Amino acid sequence: MNIAITFRQMDATDSVKGYATEKVGKLQRFLRQPMKGHVTVSVQTDRLHHVEVDVVSGGSRFHATETSSDMYASIDAVADKIERQIRSSKENLKGQERASQRLLPDVGDDDDGAL
C-alpha cells in the first residue's frame, strides 16, 4: 500500500495527512491487490476545501473528488465515494461471471450417430 498526499495552496499538517492516510488506507480491505493511492488536498477561494483521490489496484482505477467547507468532511465523502465505486465494480464482475455461465449452453454427450 502506497499513499502519496499532495497539499496545494495550503500548509501541510500532520493531522490532515494522518487522517487522509487512515481513511484511504482502509480501502485496501476491499481490494485484492496492493493499492497505490494519491490524495490531493487544496483550498479554493471562499474557504472551500477540495479533495481529490486516485486509487489504482491491479488493472482497476478509481477516482473521486469532493468540495465542502470542512476538510475532514471532504475526506470522508471522497472515501465513501471510492468505497462505493469499488463495491460496484465487484458486483459488476460477479454479475458478468454469472451471466456468462447462464448464457453458455451445456455441452453434453448427444451422440445421435450422425457424422
C-alpha positions as CSV (number, residue, x, y, z in Angstrom):
1,M,0.0,0.0,0.0
2,N,1.5,3.3,-1.1
3,I,-0.3,6.5,-0.4
4,A,1.0,9.9,-1.6
5,I,-0.5,13.2,-0.3
6,T,-0.2,16.5,-2.1
7,F,-1.1,19.8,-0.5
8,R,-1.9,22.7,-2.8
9,Q,-2.3,26.3,-1.7
10,M,-2.2,25.4,1.9
11,D,0.3,24.3,4.6
12,A,0.8,20.6,5.2
13,T,-0.4,19.5,8.6
14,D,0.3,16.1,10.2
15,S,-3.3,15.8,11.4
16,V,-4.8,16.1,7.9
17,K,-2.1,13.9,6.4
18,G,-2.7,11.2,9.0
19,Y,-6.5,11.4,8.7
20,A,-6.3,11.1,4.9
21,T,-3.8,8.3,5.1
22,E,-6.0,6.4,7.5
23,K,-9.2,6.9,5.5
24,V,-7.7,5.9,2.2
25,G,-5.7,3.1,3.7
26,K,-9.0,1.4,4.9
27,L,-10.0,1.0,1.3
28,Q,-7.3,-1.7,0.9
29,R,-9.5,-4.2,2.7
30,F,-11.9,-4.1,-0.3
31,L,-9.2,-4.8,-2.9
32,R,-7.4,-8.0,-3.6
33,Q,-4.2,-6.5,-5.0
34,P,-2.0,-3.9,-3.3
35,M,-3.2,-0.4,-4.0
36,K,-1.5,2.9,-4.8
37,G,-3.3,6.0,-3.8
38,H,-2.8,9.7,-4.5
39,V,-4.6,12.3,-2.4
40,T,-4.6,15.9,-3.5
41,V,-5.9,18.4,-0.8
42,S,-6.4,22.1,-1.7
43,V,-8.1,25.2,-0.5
44,Q,-10.1,27.2,-3.1
45,T,-11.5,30.7,-2.8
46,D,-14.2,31.3,-0.2
47,R,-12.5,28.8,2.1
48,L,-13.8,25.8,0.2
49,H,-11.7,22.6,0.7
50,H,-11.2,20.4,-2.3
51,V,-10.1,16.8,-2.0
52,E,-9.3,14.5,-5.0
53,V,-8.4,10.8,-4.6
54,D,-7.0,8.4,-7.2
55,V,-6.7,4.7,-6.3
56,V,-5.1,2.1,-8.6
57,S,-5.1,-1.6,-7.7
58,G,-4.1,-4.1,-10.3
59,G,-5.9,-3.2,-13.5
60,S,-8.6,-1.1,-11.7
61,R,-8.6,2.6,-11.3
62,F,-11.0,4.6,-9.1
63,H,-11.2,8.4,-8.9
64,A,-13.4,10.8,-6.9
65,T,-13.5,14.4,-5.9
66,E,-15.3,16.4,-3.2
67,T,-15.6,20.1,-2.3
68,S,-17.0,21.3,1.0
69,S,-16.4,23.9,3.7
70,D,-14.8,21.3,6.1
71,M,-11.6,19.5,5.1
72,Y,-12.4,16.4,7.2
73,A,-15.9,16.1,5.8
74,S,-14.5,16.3,2.3
75,I,-12.0,13.4,3.0
76,D,-14.9,11.3,4.5
77,A,-17.1,11.9,1.5
78,V,-14.3,11.0,-1.0
79,A,-13.5,7.8,0.9
80,D,-17.2,6.9,0.8
81,K,-17.4,7.5,-3.0
82,I,-14.3,5.4,-3.7
83,E,-15.7,2.6,-1.5
84,R,-19.0,2.7,-3.5
85,Q,-17.1,2.5,-6.7
86,I,-15.1,-0.5,-5.6
87,R,-18.2,-2.4,-4.4
88,S,-20.0,-1.6,-7.6
89,S,-17.1,-2.9,-9.7
90,K,-17.0,-6.1,-7.7
91,E,-20.8,-6.6,-8.1
92,N,-20.4,-6.0,-11.9
93,L,-17.7,-8.6,-12.1
94,K,-19.8,-11.1,-10.2
95,G,-22.8,-10.4,-12.5
96,Q,-20.7,-10.9,-15.6
97,E,-19.4,-14.3,-14.4
98,R,-22.9,-15.4,-13.7
99,A,-24.3,-14.1,-17.0
100,S,-21.6,-16.0,-18.9
101,Q,-22.4,-19.2,-17.1
102,R,-26.1,-18.7,-17.7
103,L,-25.8,-17.9,-21.4
104,L,-23.4,-20.7,-22.4
105,P,-25.2,-23.8,-23.5
106,D,-24.4,-27.0,-21.7
107,V,-22.2,-29.2,-23.9
108,G,-23.3,-32.8,-23.3
109,D,-22.8,-36.2,-24.9
110,D,-25.5,-36.1,-27.5
111,D,-24.4,-38.9,-29.8
112,D,-27.1,-39.3,-32.4
113,G,-24.8,-41.3,-34.6
114,A,-24.9,-38.6,-37.2
115,L,-21.4,-37.9,-38.6
